[in-house]
Amino acid sequence: MKRKNCFVYRSCTVLVFVFSILTASSQTSGPNSALDDKVRKFLNDHSRQWYDMNIPSADGQLLYDIIIKNNYKSALEIGTSTGHSGIWIAWALSKTGGKLITIDIDEGRYNEALENFRQAGLSDYIDARLADAHKLVKELKGPFDFVFSDADKEWYKNYFTDIDPKLKTGGCFTAHNISDRGRGYGGYSGQSAFLEYVRSLPNYETSVNSNGGGVSISYKKSEK
């Protein structure tokens, strides 16, 4: 369900990966050090293999940092792909005592993601669902305090409106492949419509991080 990252972002992934892992390393001491070492090794060993609609590691580090900073525990990912973003999210949740629900509609990517989660040692922190997110997102009860949307771009606004009532005050809704230039990323208009909509909401504070593939970050300040 995810779009493929442009070649330039895959190149950026290689350039920033070592720095990203070292940054995460500074926050991974303590009783989970064995898990940290396993995750770090897995990411390092697979740093050049995330070609199937995955995020660059700069964005993985960003998601990790947001979760750690805000001590989020109940996360939802819309669009698993083969699991790169889910590993970064679940790694952070392993420190906050949380868990991730992640959804993808493609069985091949879903099965590959399950194996990647297992090899990274993070399966206990992830509830992976093979499902149509258009239907399942509506059915999930929540509440959530962190959401990452990286599925079909034209549905971004729909995903947001379905999740908004289930997102805790103080929670964060993030979305991938978002440009702050006022037009759709990669020829898609769904991101622009979503960004315009969420920025119009008085109870959300939204910014865009452009260091990787473009991530919008929307904090819910109040219910209305």
matplotlib code that plots the C-alpha trace (Angstrom):
import matplotlib.pyplot as plt

x = [0.0, 3.0, 4.6, 8.2, 10.7, 12.7, 16.3, 17.5, 15.9, 17.5, 20.8, 20.1, 19.3, 22.8, 24.5, 22.6, 22.2, 25.3, 24.5, 20.9, 21.9, 24.5, 21.9, 19.4, 22.2, 22.6, 19.1, 19.2, 21.0, 19.5, 17.9, 16.9, 20.5, 20.5, 17.4, 18.9, 22.0, 19.9, 17.7, 20.8, 22.6, 19.5, 19.1, 22.8, 22.8, 19.8, 20.5, 20.7, 17.8, 14.7, 13.6, 10.0, 8.1, 9.9, 10.9, 14.5, 16.2, 16.2, 12.4, 12.7, 14.9, 12.4, 9.5, 11.6, 12.5, 8.9, 7.7, 10.5, 10.2, 6.4, 6.4, 3.8, 2.5, -0.4, 0.7, -0.9, 0.8, -1.2, 0.9, 3.5, 5.3, 8.1, 8.6, 11.3, 9.2, 7.5, 10.9, 11.8, 8.4, 8.4, 12.0, 10.9, 7.8, 10.0, 11.3, 8.0, 6.1, 3.9, 2.7, 2.2, -0.7, 0.4, -1.7, -1.0, -3.1, -0.4, 0.2, 3.7, 4.9, 3.0, 4.8, 8.1, 7.5, 6.6, 10.0, 11.8, 10.1, 11.1, 14.7, 14.9, 13.5, 10.5, 7.6, 6.3, 5.8, 3.9, 0.4, 0.6, -2.7, -3.2, -6.2, -7.8, -7.0, -9.9, -12.2, -10.0, -9.0, -12.7, -13.2, -10.3, -11.4, -8.2, -7.4, -4.0, -1.4, 0.8, -0.2, 2.0, 0.2, 2.1, -0.5, -2.5, -1.9, -5.4, -6.9, -4.7, -7.5, -9.9, -7.5, -7.1, -10.8, -11.4, -8.6, -9.1, -11.8, -9.6, -6.4, -5.7, -5.2, -1.4, -1.1, 0.6, -0.6, 2.3, 2.1, 4.8, 5.7, 4.4, 5.7, 5.5, 5.5, 1.8, 1.5, 1.2, 4.4, 5.2, 2.3, -0.4, -2.8, -4.0, -1.1, -1.8, -5.5, -4.6, -2.0, -4.3, -7.1, -5.1, -3.5, -7.0, -7.9, -7.5, -6.9, -3.9, -0.4, 1.2, 4.7, 6.6, 10.0, 11.8, 15.0, 14.0, 11.0, 8.8, 6.9, 4.0, 3.8, 0.4, 0.0, -3.5, -3.7, -7.4, -10.5, -11.9]
y = [0.0, 2.3, 4.3, 3.6, 6.1, 8.0, 6.9, 10.1, 9.0, 5.6, 7.3, 9.6, 6.5, 5.1, 8.5, 9.1, 5.6, 5.4, 8.7, 7.6, 4.4, 6.1, 8.7, 6.0, 4.2, 7.1, 6.4, 2.7, 1.8, -0.1, -3.5, -3.8, -3.5, -7.0, -6.1, -2.8, -4.6, -7.0, -4.3, -2.2, -5.0, -6.0, -2.4, -2.1, -5.5, -4.5, -0.9, -1.3, -3.6, -1.4, -0.9, -2.1, 1.0, 1.7, 4.9, 6.2, 5.7, 9.4, 9.2, 6.1, 8.0, 10.8, 8.5, 6.8, 10.2, 11.4, 8.3, 8.4, 12.1, 11.9, 8.5, 7.2, 3.7, 2.9, 3.2, 2.6, 2.3, 2.4, 0.7, -1.8, -2.5, -4.9, -3.4, -0.8, 1.9, -0.6, -1.7, 1.9, 2.5, -0.8, -0.3, 3.0, 1.3, -1.4, 1.4, 3.0, -0.2, 0.2, -1.8, -1.2, -2.2, -2.2, -2.8, -3.8, -5.2, -7.0, -10.6, -10.8, -7.7, -8.6, -12.0, -10.5, -7.9, -10.6, -12.3, -9.0, -8.2, -11.7, -11.3, -7.8, -9.3, -7.0, -9.4, -9.1, -5.4, -5.6, -6.7, -7.0, -7.2, -8.4, -6.3, -3.5, -0.4, 1.5, -0.9, -1.9, 1.7, 2.5, -0.6, -0.2, 1.0, 2.7, 4.9, 5.7, 8.3, 7.9, 7.2, 6.9, 6.9, 5.7, 3.9, 5.1, 8.8, 9.8, 8.3, 10.2, 12.6, 9.7, 7.9, 11.0, 11.7, 8.1, 8.2, 11.7, 10.7, 7.8, 9.9, 11.0, 14.7, 15.2, 12.4, 12.7, 11.9, 11.6, 11.0, 10.2, 11.7, 15.1, 18.2, 21.7, 23.3, 23.2, 20.4, 16.7, 14.7, 12.5, 13.6, 12.8, 15.4, 13.5, 14.7, 18.3, 18.0, 16.2, 18.8, 21.7, 20.1, 19.2, 22.7, 24.2, 22.5, 24.8, 21.9, 20.5, 22.0, 20.8, 21.0, 19.2, 17.6, 17.4, 15.7, 12.4, 11.5, 14.3, 13.7, 15.8, 15.9, 16.9, 17.2, 17.1, 20.0, 19.5, 17.6, 20.5]
z = [0.0, 0.2, -2.6, -3.5, -2.2, -4.8, -5.4, -3.7, -0.4, -0.6, -1.1, 1.9, 3.9, 3.4, 4.2, 7.4, 8.6, 10.8, 12.4, 13.0, 14.7, 16.9, 17.9, 18.8, 20.7, 23.1, 24.2, 24.5, 27.7, 30.5, 31.0, 27.3, 26.1, 24.6, 22.6, 21.6, 20.3, 18.3, 16.7, 15.9, 14.3, 12.3, 11.0, 10.2, 8.4, 6.3, 5.7, 1.9, 1.6, 2.3, -1.3, -1.2, -0.4, 2.9, 4.6, 4.8, 8.1, 8.8, 9.1, 11.2, 13.6, 13.6, 14.5, 17.2, 18.8, 18.8, 20.6, 23.2, 23.8, 24.5, 26.2, 23.8, 24.3, 21.9, 18.3, 15.0, 11.6, 8.4, 5.7, 7.0, 3.8, 4.8, 8.2, 8.3, 9.9, 12.1, 13.5, 14.4, 16.0, 17.9, 19.1, 20.7, 22.2, 23.7, 26.0, 26.8, 27.5, 24.5, 21.5, 17.8, 15.6, 11.9, 8.9, 5.3, 2.5, 0.5, 1.7, 0.4, 2.2, 5.3, 5.5, 4.9, 7.6, 10.1, 9.4, 9.7, 13.0, 14.3, 13.2, 14.8, 18.1, 18.2, 17.5, 21.1, 20.6, 17.3, 16.3, 12.5, 10.6, 7.1, 6.2, 4.1, 6.1, 4.6, 6.6, 9.6, 10.7, 11.1, 13.2, 15.6, 19.0, 20.2, 21.8, 20.3, 21.2, 18.1, 14.4, 11.3, 8.0, 4.9, 2.8, -0.2, -0.4, -1.7, 1.5, 4.0, 5.0, 5.4, 7.6, 9.7, 10.1, 11.1, 13.7, 15.1, 17.6, 18.8, 19.2, 22.7, 23.5, 23.4, 20.8, 17.5, 13.9, 11.4, 7.7, 5.1, 1.7, 2.7, 1.0, 2.5, -1.0, -1.5, -4.0, -4.0, -3.4, -6.4, -8.4, -5.8, -4.5, -1.5, 0.6, -0.2, 0.7, 3.9, 4.9, 4.1, 6.1, 9.3, 9.3, 9.3, 12.6, 15.6, 18.0, 16.1, 15.7, 12.5, 11.1, 8.3, 8.6, 5.3, 6.3, 4.8, 2.7, 4.1, 7.4, 8.7, 12.5, 14.0, 17.7, 19.1, 21.6, 22.6, 21.6, 19.7]

ax = plt.figure().add_subplot(projection="3d")
ax.plot(x, y, z, "-o")
ax.set_aspect("equal")
plt.show()
